[in-house]
Amino acid sequence: MDGSVVSQGGGVPPVIERDLLRFLTCGSVDDGKSTLIGRLLFDTGQVAEDQLVTLERDSRRFGTTGDALDYALLLDGLEAEREQGITIDVAYRYFSTPRRSFIVADTPGHEQYTRNMATGASTCAAAVILVDATRGVTKQTERHSRIVALFGIRHVILAVNKIDLIDADPTVFESIRDSFAASAEALNFHSVTAIPLSARRGDNLVNRSPATAWYKGPTLLEALETVPIADDGLDRAFRFSVQYVNRPNAAFRGYAGTVASGRVRAGDRIVVCPDGRSATVGRIVSWEGDRTSARAGDAVTLVLNEAVDVARGDVLAHPHDRPASVDRFAARLLWMNEAPLDPTRSYLVRMGTLTLSARVVLAAPDSGGSALPAMNDIADYEVSLSSRIAFDAFRDDAVQGVLILIDRETGATVAAGVATGELGQARNIHTRAGSVERRDHERLSGHRGGAIWLTGLSGAGKSTIAAELERMLHDHGVRTVLLDGDNLRHGLTRDLGFSDEDRAENVRRTGEVARLFAEIGVIALCALISPSQASRAAVRASFDDSSFLEVFVDAPLEVCRVRDPKGLYARAAAGDIPDLTGMGSAYEVPIHPDLVLETRAITLQEGAARVLDLIGARGWLALAAVGRKHAEEGMALPAGYRPI
C-alpha cells in the first residue's frame, strides 16, 4: 500500500510500508542505461557523501563526460566495465521514494552478454527500454523487447535518451515512439510509456525539463511510481515447491520452501505432485514459531500428518486444483550458446528446485528451411524429460514455469526461457500413485530395479548374452524380464515396420515397458539393435542415471555376416532386405556406453559374466533370501552384493 503508516507503539517512530517494484533497464550498447540509473539515484538523494567523493575521483580516472560527473560509474562496478565503458554483469541497485521501493537491474547491451539481460528480466515486473535518440530503434532494441515479453513483463517504459543531441526535436521523438510501437505490436504489452529524456543532464528523469515543453507525459520517476505491480499470487491455486527436506532428528520431518501462490492452512488436505499421494498438513512452522496458515511469499516448513514420500522438487497442491503430471512440454527459449542445439544429445533442464535429464527438439522450424536458431534467437521447442514432473505453464506459475537448459559436459547454460504448455492431453492426465513405493518393491525383490540395454548389429550376440545373463541372475535370486526385440515384434510392436520412424517408436515402447518393470524392482534385459543414438539417448533420459546401463555388444560387420544366425545378411545380399542395419541402413555406434563387449574376442558366457559384474559393482544387487541360500551352499557371488 502506497505511503501507509504502520504504528509501532511505545514511542517508536512509525515505519512507512511501501510496495516494491522490480524493474530492469536494457537497450543497445551506449544507449545510456548505467548513466540513467546513476543519475536517477543521484537526483533522488540515494548517493551518500562518501560515494560522491568516490564518484568524483572515478569520473576523473574513468569518466567519459569531461569535467562533469559520470553517473554511470555508480553502477559499473567491475574493473573491466570501467576500463571499457560498458556493462558486462547485471548490476542491482536499491532505492526508494515516499511512494514506492525499487530494485533495478542494469543489464548489458552487447549481444554476447544477452544472457545476462535475460537473467535480469526473469525477476522483474517492468522494463525501461532505452533508445538512443540519434540512432532510433535498433535490432538489439527489438531483441530486448522480445526477451522482456518472453519473461512475462507487460509494462514497458520507452526511454528515448540523449534527446539533447537532437535539439529536443519532437518529430524525432514521435517517429521513434511510433517505430517501437509497430515493432512491439505482437508482444502483448499492457502499457508502453514513451518518455523523452537526457540521462546525462537529468532531463525528465525526476524533474521536468524546459527543453521539452511540448511533452505532457510523466517523468521517468513518476512512471515508475505508477506502474501496476503484478498480482501477489493470492488468487491463484496453492503451490508449494519443496526446496529442502528438514529432518534434524527422528521425531521431526518437515518440508521447507516458499509458498509460490495461494494459501494453505493447518488441517488442509494436500496432494504430493506428480505422484499424487495425499496427506494432511499437520503443522506450519516458521522462524517465529507455529502458524495456522501461510500465503504466497511466505517461507515456511510444512509438516504432514501422514508418512508419505516427499522429496526435493516435489510440489504440494490442493487436490481439487493441482498441476499437470507431464514428461513432455512446450517451451519458448532464448538460445544463448554459440553452438546450436544438438537434438541427439541429452541436456539438463532446471526448473524450480528440480534438475532433470532431457532431450530438446525444435518445435517448428522456419518455413524457409530446417536451420536451428542461432545465438540470441528465440524459438519454440519441445522438451522431453527423464521423468514426470508437476507442471504449470509460466502464465500460471512464474516461478516453476521458468527454465534453463544446461550442457551436461561443460555445465554452461545454453538456453533460458519459459514453459508455454503441456503437449497433447497432459492437463487431463495425472499420475496415479500405486499403494506400494518403488523402494518397497526393491526391498521385496532384494535388489534394485533397472534396465540393461544391449545394442549392436544383428548377429553380434545381444540376445544370447541377454538370455545367459537372465539365467545367471535367476540363479542368484534376482527378478528379471527379458525384452528381446524379435519377441516384441510379435506383440507389443507388431504394428511397426522398419522405417526410421518406426524403429524409433519400437525403441521408445520397449524403453517405457522397461521403465515400468524397473519401478517395481525388476531388472529388464533389453536386447534390440536400436541403431539410432538419439533413440537410445531418449530411453536413457527416461531413467534416473543410476538405474540404466547401456551395453554395446560390439562385433564387426564381417563377423556378424559370417555368423548370420537368422539368415538376414544372406537375404540382404540377395536384395530381399534392402534396409538391413549395417548394410542398407546405418548403425550409430554408442558414444559413451557403460560397457563394451567385443564378442569376437570373448565367449558369450564371458560377456554375460562381465555384465553381471558391472551391475554388482554399481550396487544393484543384494542378498535376497534365495541369494543367502546360494551363499550358504558356497556359490560364488559377484561384487556388489549386500545384505538387506
N, C-alpha and C positions, 0 to 999 in steps of 0.2 A: 504493500500500500504506500502510495506516494506521500512522503512527508508526515506520516502519522507518528505520534509521540507515545512511547510506552513508559509509563511511570515505574520507577524502580523503588520508590518508597524510602523512608529513613533519611531524607535529605540528599540522596544520591542524585546527581544531575541526570536529567532524562536522556534516554538514548533514542535517536531517530532511526526507525526501521525504514530502509529503502529497498525497493525491488532491485534486482540485479539483471543487467543486460550484458551478455557476452556477444561481442562483435569482432569482426576482423577487417583489416584493410588489405586490399590487393590491387594489383594493376601491373602494367608493364614496367620494365626497368627505367629508373629515373623519373617516374611519374610523381614522386614526392611523398611516398607513403610514410616513411620514417619522419620526414620533416613535418608532415601534417600532425602526426600523433605527438611528436615532441612539442610542437607549438601549442597544441591543444592542452597538453599537460601544463605548459608554462602559463598560458592565458587563464587557466582555471586554478592557478595557485598551488599546483601539485609539486613544484620543484623546490626542494629545500635549499637553504643557503649554501651548504657545502657542495650540493650537486651543481649549483650555479657556478661556483668557483671552478669546479672540475670542467664544466661545460665551456667556460671562457678559455681555460687552458687548452682543452682538446680542440676547440674551434681554431685556435691559432696554429695547432700542430696538424690537425687532420681536416680542418674545415674547407668547404667549397664555396663560402659566401663572403670572401674577403674579410673585412674587419667586423662584420656582423656575426652574431651568434649563429652557429649551425645546429639547429634544433634536432636534426636527425641523429646527432651523436648521443642524445639522451637514450636512444634505443639501440644503436649499433654497438653492442657490447663485445662482439668478437673482434680480436685484433685484425683478422683477415678482412672483416667487413669494413673496419675503419680505414685500413690501408687502401682497399679497393673502392670504397664508397658505395658498396652495395649491401643488401641484406641477404644473408645466407640462411641463417636459422630463423625459427619463429620466435619473436620477442614478445613476451606478455607483460602488460602493464596494468596497474590497478589505479583507478581514481574514482572520485565521487563528486556529486553536486548535491544541493539540498533536495533535489527531486529523485535522484537515482544513483546507484553504484554501477561501475562498469569494469569489465575485464576486456581488454583489447588485445588482439593478436596481430602483430605487424608481420606480414608474410612476404616471402621473397617474390621477386618479379621475373628472375631469369628462368628460362624454360627448364634447365637442368635441375632447378630446385622446386619444380611444380609440386612434387610430393610433399614438401614442407607446407605449401599452401593448402593442400588437401587436408593435412593434419590439423591445421588451424580451423578449417571450415567445419570439420566434423563435430565440433562442440559449440558452435555459435548459432545465435538466433537472428543475426542481422549482418549485413556486409556493407562496407564502404568500398566501392569500386572506383579507383582513381583513373582519370583520363587526362593526359597532357593536352591542354587546350591548343597547343601548337601542332599536335600530331593527330588528334582525334581518336576515334575507336580503332584499335589495332586487333590483329589476330589473337594476341595474348589476352587482350581485354575480353574478347568473345570466349576464349578458352576458360578464363577465370569465371566468367558468368555461368558457363555450363557446369563447372565444378561446384560453384555456390548452389546452383539449383539441384545438382546431384545429391548433395548432403542436406537437402531439405530447408535451406534458407529461403524464406519467402519475402523478406523485406530488404530492399536494396536502396542505398543512398549513392547516387552517381555524383561523385565529387569531380567537377571539371576544374582541375588545378591549373595554376600558372595563368590565371585569367589576366594578370597584369601584363604578360608578354604579348597579348593580342589587343592591348589597349581597352580591355573590358568590353569588347565588341559583342553586343547581344545576339547578332545574327550568327556568329561563330558558335556561341554557346547553344543556341536553339538548334543549329544544324547537328551538333554533337549529341544533344539530347534526343533528337528525333532518330538519328542513326542508331543509337544504342537501343531505343525503344523497338525499332524494327528488328534488330538482331536478337533481341531478348523476347520477342513476341511469343515464341513457342515454349518458353521456360516456366510459365505459370507463376511468375512473381505476383504476390498480392499487392505490393506497392513498390514504386520506383520514384524516389525524390531526387530530382536533379538540382545541384547547387553550384553556382559559380564561385570560385574561391581562389585565394592565393595563400598556400600554406606558409611560405616564407615570410610574407608580410602580415599574415593573420587576418586577411580579408574574409569575412563571412564565416569564420570558424566559431568564435564566441560572440563577437560584436559585428554588427552590420557595417559594410564598407560604403562610404560615399561614392566610391568609384563605380559601384554597380547599383546606382539609384533606381535603375529600371527593374531590378529584381525584387519581387514582393514576397518571396517564399521564406522559409525558416533558415536560420543559420545552421551550421552543422551540429552544434551542441543542442539546439532546440529540436532538430530532427531526431537526434539520438535519444533525447529525453522523452520523446513521444512515440517511439517505435513500439508497437504492441509486443508484449512479452508472450512467448509461446506458452501453451497451456501447461499446467503443472502436473498433468497426468492423473489427477484425482478422479476424473470422469471416465477413465479407461479401465479395462479389465485388470484385475490383480495379477501382477507378475513379480516374481522374486527369484533372481538367478543366484544359485548357491556359489559363493566365492571360496568358502573355506568350511571344512567340517571341523568343528570345535569340540575336541574331546580331551579335556585336561585330566580326567580321571574316569574310572569305570562307571561312576554314578551319573555322569553328565555327558550327553551328546546333543550338540546344537548345530544349527546350520546358519553360518554368518553370511551376510550380504546386505545389499541396499534394495529397498522396495522400489522397483522401476516404475510402477504405475499402480493405481487403485489403492485399496485399503485391505487390511487383514486384521482380524480380531481374535483374541484367545477364545477357543471353542469352535472356530471356523473349521469346516471340513475342506480339505485341500487334496489335490492330486499331484503326484510327482511325475513330471513330464520329461522325456517322452514315454516312460514305461507305463504310466497310468495307474500306479499303485496309489491307494488313497490312505489318508491319515487325518488326525485331528490336531490342530495347533493347541498344545498344552500351555506353553509359556511364550511370551515375547520379552526378550531380555535386551536391555540397552546398558550403556555405561552408567546411566542414572539408576538402574535397577529394573525390576519387572514393570511392564506396561500392560494395559488392557488392549491396546490397539497400536497399529503402525500405519503410516500412509506413505505415498510416493515421496522419495527423497530421504526417508529415514533409514539409517544404518542400524540394523538390529540382528539379533540371533534368535532364530525360531527353534523351539523345542517341541517335538512331536510326541504325542502320547503313545503311538504305536512304533514298534521296532521295524521300520521299513528301510530298505536300502536306498540311501540318498548319497550322491557323490557330487564333487565339484563340477559345475557346468549344468547340472540339472536345474529345471525351472519349476517352481511351485506356483500353482494356479488354482482357482476355484473350479470345481467340477463342471459347472454349467457354462463356463466360458474359458476354455483352455486353448493353448496354442496347438497348431497342427503338429503332427509327427511325420517328418519327412527325411529322406536321404538324398533328394534332388530338389533344387530350386533354381529360380531365375535370378540373375544379379546384373546390375549395371556397374561396370568397373572402369576406373581410370587406370590405364596401363602405365606403369612407372619405370619399366626396365628397358634398357636398350635392346636386349634380346627379346624377340617376340614370343608369344605364348607357344608352348610345345604341347599339343593336345595328347601326345603319347606319354607324357610324364605325369608323375604324381606330385602334387603340391601340398602344402599345408594351408588350411583355412583357419583363421582365428576369428571367432565370433563371441563376443562377451568373454566369458571365462573358459570357453572351450577351444581346443586346438585339435583338428582332425585332419586325416589324410583325405585328399580329394583329387578328382580329375575335373578339368575345366575345358570346355569347348566353346567356340564362338557360336552364338545362337543364330545369327542371321547375317552372313557375310554380305557386303555391299553387292548390289546387282552388277557392278562393273567387274567383279571377279571375287576370288576367294582369299585375297591377301589379308593377313592378320593385321589388326590395329597396331600402329607404331606407338612409340613412347609419347605420353601425354594425350593419347586419343581416348575417347570414352565410347564404349560399345556394350552391347548386351551379350551375356554369357549364360551358359547352363553349367551348374555346379553339381557334381555327384560326389557325395560324402561316403566315408568308410562305414558309417553307422548312422542310425536315425537320431535326429535332434528335435528338441522342442523349437518350433519355428514360428516367428511372427515377421511379417514384412516390415521394412523400415517405416512405412507410413503409419504402422500401428505401434511400433516399438523402436524408438530412435536409439536405444542402447543395444539391444540384441540384434537389431537389423543392420548394423554396420559391420563390415568385414574387411579383413586384409588377407592378401594371398602371399605366401612366403615360399621362396625357393628352398627345397629341402636340403640341397647340397651346400649352398652358400649362406643360408639364413637371411638373405636380403628380401625386403618387402618389394614385390614386383607389381602389385596392384592393390588398389583400395576402392571401396565403393559401398553399395547398399544392396540388400536383398529386396527384390521387387515383387516376388510372389512365388507361390507353390507351382509346381508343374503338374498338369493333369488334375486329378480329383483329390489331391493330398489333403486339402482342407476338410474334406468329409471323411477321411480315413485316419483313425487313431490306432496306435499300437495298443493291443490288449495284453496286459501282463499275465503271464502264467502264475499259477499259485506256488510253483517251485522255482527258486532262483538258480542261475547257472552254477554258482559255487556249490549249491547243494546237490545238483546233478553230478558235478565233478567229484564231490565227496563220496557220493554213492558209487560212482564208477571207479574211484581210486586213482584217477589220473585226470589231466586236463583234456578238454576238448580242443580240436583244431583241425586244420586241413593240410595234407601233404599233397602238393600239386606236382605231378610228374609230367613233364613236357618233353617232346622230342619227335623226331621223324618216325614214320611207320616202320617197324622193324628194329627200332633202337633198343627195345626191351622194357618199355614202360609198363605194359600190362603184366608181364611176367614178374617183374620186380615188385609191382603192387600186390600181386597175388601171394608171392613169397613173404612179403612184409606183413600182409594180413595174417598169414599162418603164424609167423613169429610173434606178433603182438597178441594173437589169441592165446598162444601157449603161455604167455606171461600175464594172462588175465586182463587184457586191455580190450575194451569195446571198440569195434571198428565198423565201418561200412565202406564197401568198395564201389566207387562210381567210375566204371570203365566206359570210355567213350562209345565203344561199339554197343555195349548193353543198353546205354541210354538212348541210342538211336532207335531201339525197338519200342520205346515207350515215351519217356519224358520229352525227347526231342525228335520224334519220328516225323513230325510235320516240317522239319527243316531240311533244306538242301545243302549245297556246298559252295554257295556264293560267299563272298567276304562277309556280307551282312548276316547270312545265316550261320556262318561259323562263329561270328562274334556273339550271336544270340545263343548258340549252343554252349559256349563258354560261360556266358552270363547265367544261364539257367543252372548249369552244373554248380557254379560258384554259390548261387543262392541256396541250393539244396545242401551243399557242404557247410555253409554257414549255419543253417538251421540245426544240422547234426552237431556241429561244434558247440552250439549253445546249450545242448543237453548232455554235454560231457562225452561225446563220441568223437573219435578221430576218423575223419573222412579221407580215404585214399583215392585221389582223383587222377586217373590216367587218361589224358587226352593229348592229341597232337598240339592243339591250341597254338596255331602258328603265329598269331599276332601279339607282339609285345604290348600293345595298347590294351588288348582284351585281358591279357594276364595281369597287367598292372591294375586294371579296373577291379578284378576279383580280389587282388591283394588289398586294395584300398577299402574293400568292404569288411575286412577283418581288422582287429587290432594287431599291432606289429608283432605281438608275442604269440599269436595263435595261427600263423600261416607260414608255411615253408615251401619255397619253390625249388624243385629238384630238376636239374637239366640232365636228362638221360641222353648222353652225347655219343652218337655213333656216326661216322662219315657216311655220306650217301652211298658210296660204293659198297660199304659193308652191309647197309640196310638192303640194297638191291640184291646182294648175294643171299642174305637171309630170306627175304621176301616171304614171311610166314603166311600171308594171306593171298599171295599171288598178285598183289596190286601193281608192283613195279612191272611185272611181265605184261599185265593188261595195259598199263600206261604206255609201255614201249610199242604195243600193238595199236595204240591210238584209241583204246576203249575208254581211258580215263584221262582226258586232256588236262585236267586241273589237279592232278595228284600233287600233294605238298612235297616239295623238294625237287620236282621236275617241272610240271606246268604251272605250279603255284609256289610262291616264296614262303620260306620258313624264316622267321626272325629269331635269331639266337638270343636267349635271355641275357640282359645286360649285367644284372647283379643277382644271380641265383644264390640261394643259400647253400647249395651243394651241387657239384658236378660229378656225374658218374660216367666215366669213359668205358663203355661196356665192351669195347674191343679189347681192353687190357685186363678186365676183371670178369669173374663169373657173375651171373645174375644173383646168386645167393650172397656173394660178397657185397654186391650193390645194395641188396636189401638190408644186410647187416650194418652197412655204413649209415643208411637212413635211420635205422634203429638206434645206433649210437648217437646220431645227431639229435633226435628228439629226446633221448635220455639226457644228453648234455644240456639241452635247452630247458630242462626241468618239467617236461610234460608228464613224466611217468612217476608213479608212486606205488608202493606195495599194497595192493588190494588184497582181499582175503585169498584169492587164488594165487596171487604173487607170493604171499607169505608161504603158502603150501609148497610152491615150487622152490623157494629158498630153503625151506626145511629139508627138502629132498636133495639139496645140493646142486640145483640147476643154476648155471651162471646167469647173472642178470647184467644188462648194460649199465653204463654210468648214468647217474641222474635219478635213480630210484630213491624214494624217500618214504618212510613210514607215514601213515595218515592216522 
